[in-house]
């Protein structure tokens, strides 16, 4: 049993909105035991006035640390899962690419197996990005692998797929119904849909938009497009707040137009995240990384290289949201949408002890997954009854 003290704890208030409280101790083992006074006979961990938050949830991430969801090797997913707590992420959806079906199937089979990993960030399921998308807005997705939507092609993986990105103008809307029957979130993305088609898809149940602004029809005063439909509805929007894919001004507009519970921050990062500049790969295509920017050979923006704590810091700075409100966008909101908020996504008694400790500049100091610490930058112990072991 461990107890975090002296932290700025981010917890729900009586209405469920996150706020910061001080002077309370968080006691946990695999689950959160209590929030209040520190009990006797516990290992004390001094948070040293840093923020104590729920572990972050990333619902759209292809890779990091040199590995990718599409790598034909289960150990790649293990490395992936063990790296993510260094960015504050304790649960995630490995995200596929538009590649040949046999490669996608093998990736989904690995995700199914990896859901039982005992170490690292928890794998909740998969985000299937393509192959049912538009060739007009394929972005960094390989056009030759795009297919017409057919539920029969994914029916053997309904237990694994949690989100599927589709171009609504390319599908029969019965496909949306079939997915929703199996509790798969249907997301509009890589789409040339006009406003009317996108809004009709949202009304039918595709109430999610993949990386808003990117690889979709934009907002024009006579052609509102997918972005206009997202703004004019209750669809939940993903946002890559790396300040490359989405300008800070556009982030502010989203924060003003959309209710807070309809925004989820993502990284959309690929294997180059955490590695620095140089040549990399995404979906079988060469990617060139320089600073914050990753592009294909033709200059098309590829996935981001930003870790989750950086997109959180950017959005907070760009919008003026307070820290607690920003944390909701990477914890509560994705957990609620994935229907796992009863298990994780907030610091509440009985939930999994998925905890992220970070400083005023969103640097990750420590992260716990199911009560197991995976990373620290600083000494955390203070009057401990046993020596801390860091992985």
N, C-alpha and C positions, 0 to 999 in steps of 0.2 A: 504494500500500500504506500502511495506517495502523495504528498501534498504540496501544491504550488502556493507560495505566499508572496505578498508584496508586489502583486501584478495589477495592471490595469485590465480588468477582466471584461470581455465583451460578451454580454448575455442578453437574452430577450427580456423586455419589460412586460408588464401585465397585458399589453396589447400585441405582444410578439415582435415588436420592433427592437432591434439591437441597440444597446447603449453601453456605456462604460461605467463600471462600478469599481471602487477601490476598497481596500480593507477587508476583503473576503478571501478565504482560503479554498482552493479547489482540490478535493481529495479524490483519488481514483486508483483503480487497479486496471483491469481490462475495460471496465466501464466507470462512469463518473458516479462516485459514491455520495458525495455531499458538496454543497457550496455554502460556506459559512465559516464556522470556527474550525481550526485545525484539531483533529482528534489526537489523543495520546498514542504513542507507539506507532509513529508513521515516519517515513523518510521525508524530510523537509527539503524543498527545492526553492531557492530564492529567485523570483522572477526579476528582482531589481528594478521595479517600476516599468518594466516593458509590457507590451500588450500580450494578453493571454486570450487567444481566439480559438474558435472551432477550426479543425483542420480544413484546408481549402479543398474544393471539389472542382476538377477540370473535366468538362464534358466534351471538349474538342481538342485533342492533342495527338499528333501522329508519332512523335518520337522526341528523344533528347539523349544527351550523353553518348552519341554515336550509334544509337540503335533506333529501330523503327518498328511500328506495329506490323508492317508487311515483311519484315525479315523472317525468312523461313527457318526459324530457330527459337525454341521456347526459352532458351537462356537469354535471348534479347529482351523478351518481356520481363523476365526476372530483373535484369539490370535496369530496365525502364522503371519498374515499380520501386526499386531500391534507391534510385536517384531522386525521384520526385519529392520525397520529404525535405530534401535540401532546398526546395523552392516553396515549402509550406504546404504542398499538396499531399493529402492523405487518402484521397479516393479519386478515381478517374475512369474515363471511357477511352480506351485505346481506339484510335480512329483510323479507318482503312482509307485506301486510295482507289481510284478508278483504274483497276488493273484487270488482267484476264480472270475470269470467274474462278478457275481452279486455284489461283493465288489468293483471291478473296476468301474462298471457302477454307483454305488451310489457315489463313489468318484468324478467321472466326472460330475454327476448331481450337487454335492455340489460346484464344481469349477464353473460350469455355473452360479449358483445362486450367488456365492461369487464375481463374476466379477462386481457386482453392489454394493459392499461394499462402504460405504462413508468414512471410515477411514482406515488408515494403508497403507502399500505398495500395489500398484495396482496389481491385478491379471489379467494378459494378456490372460491367457489360461492355458492349462495343457501340461506337458511333459509325454507322455505315455511310460514308460520304461518297456517293456514286455507287454503281455505274449508271443510275437512272437520271441523268442530268442533260443539260443542253450543250450542244457542241458550240453554240454561239457564246457561251459564258463558261467554258470549261476551265479557264484560268490555268492553274498548274496541274490539272487533271488530264491525263493522256487521252486525247480525242478518239484514238482508234479503239479504245476499250469501252466507249459509251454504248449502252444497250437500252432498248425499250423496256419500260417497267413491266415486270411480270411477277406477281406475288409467289408463283410457283418456284421461282428462282431463289427465294429466301425462306421458304416455309420451314426448312429443316433447321433454321437458326433463330426462330422466334424467341427462344429462351435466352439468347445471347444479345441480340440487337435491341438496344434501348432507344436509339435515335437513328432515323434514316433520312438523309438529305436527298431531295428529289426536285426536279424542275416541273412544276404543276402543269405547264403548257404541253408537256410531253407525255402525260399520263392520263389514264382513265381514272376519274375520281373514285371509282370503286376500290382502287388500290389503297386510297387513304382509309376507307372503311375497313378493309381487311387488316391493315396494319393496326388501326386503333382497337379492333377486336382483340388483338394479341398484346395490347398495352405497349405498342411501339409508337414513340413520338415521331410524327411526320414533320419534317422541317423543309422549308422552301429555301433552295440555294442553288448556285450555279444555274441561274434561271434567266431566260429572256422574256418571262411573263410580263404582260401589261398589268396595270393596276387592277382592272376588273377581274382578270383570271386569278391573280394572286389573292385578292380579297375573297373570291368565291372559294378558293382552296382553303383559306383560313376559316371561313364559315363552315366548311365541310369537316374541319377537324385538324388541318395542318397548321397548328397554332404555335409554330416555332420558325424562326428565320436564322439560317446559318450565316455566320460572320456578316452581319448587317453592313451594307454598302459595297462589300467586295463580291465580285463575280455575280452581279445581278443588275437588273434595270434600276437606275437611280431616280432620284426625285427631280422632276422637271415640272414647272408650273402648268403645263398642258398635258404632260404624260407622267403622272405621279409614280408609276412603276411599282416594283416590289417594295422599295423603301417607303413610298407613300402608303401602300397597303399596310405595312408594318406599323407606321405611325398612326394610321387611322383605324386601328383595331386593337384587340387585346392580345395579339401575338407576342410571345416571349422572344426577345432578340438577343443573339450572341454578339459580342463586340470584342474585336481584337484591339485592345487599348495599348498597342506598342508604340504609338505615335508615328508609325510608318504606314500601316494599313488604313488607319483612320486618324485624320487630323484632329488635334485637340479641340478645335471649334466644333467639328461634327460630333465629338464625344459630348460636348456641352449641350448641343442641340438634343441629342438623345436623352440626356439627363433631364432636360426641361419638358420634353414631349411625352416620354414614356414614364408611367409610374415605376417606382423603384423595384417593385416585385416582378416587373416584366423585363428586367435587364440581367443578363448573365455575362460576366467577363470570362473570356477564354484566352488561350495562348495560340492555338493552331500551330504550335511549334513542331518542328521536325528534328531529325537526328542531329543537326548542327547546334541545337540549343545547348549551351554550356561548353562548347568547344572552341569558339572564336572564329576568326576569319579563315577562308580557304575554300577549296572545292568540296562539295558534298553531293547528296543524292536524295531525291524525293520521287517516289512512284516510278522508278526506273529512269528518271531524267536527271541530268547534271544540274546542280544548283551552285551558284557562286555567292559566297557570303562575304560581305564587307561591312563591318560595324553592325548596325541594327538591320541592315537590308540584305535580303536573300532573293536572288532572281534566277530565272531560267536563262538560257543562252540568248534568247530573243528579248530579254529585258523584262519579261512578265514577272510580277511579284510572285514569289513562291510562299511557303509557309513562313511563319515568324521564327525568330530565334530568342524571343523574350520569355523568361520564366514567369510564373504566375505572380510572384511577389512584385515584379517590375510592372506588370500591367495594372496591378492594384494600386501601386504608388502613382503611376501616371494618371489613372482615372481620378484618383483622389485630388491630385494637384490640378488637373484640368477642369474639374467640375465644381470644386469647393465642397463636395460631399465630406462629411466628417468620417473619421476612420471606421466607426462602428457601422455606419450606413454602407460604406464601401465593402466591408467584410460580408455583409448580407449577400452581395452580388456574386460571391465565390463560395458561399457556404449554404445558407438557408435557401436561396432561390433555386440553385440546381438540385438540392436535396428534395425540396418540395416537388419540383417538376418530375423528378425520377421516382417519386413516391417512396422515398427512404427517409423522410424527415423524422419519422418515429424512431429511427436508429442512429442517425448522425446529422450533422449540419448545424448543430448548436450545442452550447455547453449547458446541458440540463441533466439532472440526476436520472440514471438509468440508461443514458445513451452511451455509445461507444466512446472510449477515452481517446478520441482523435483530436489532438490539440496542437496548435501552432503558436510559438512564442516569437515575437518580432519586435524590433525597436522602432523609434520614431521615423526612421527612414525606410521602413519595411524590409530591413535586413533580417533574415531568418536566424534566430539564435538556437532554437530547439524545436523539434517536431516529434510528437508521439502518435503512433498508430496502434489502436487497441491497447494503450498503456505502455507500449514499448518505445523507448526513445531511439531515434535513428540518426540524430545529428545535433551537434552543438558547435557554436563558434566560441563560446565563453564558458567559464566555470559557473555551474549552476547550483552546486550543492552549498548548503548552509546549515550546519548542525545536523547533518544526515546521520541516520542510525546505521546506514550501510553504504559502502562505496558505490557511486554511480558508475555504470558501464555504458559507454557510448559506442555506437556502431559506425 
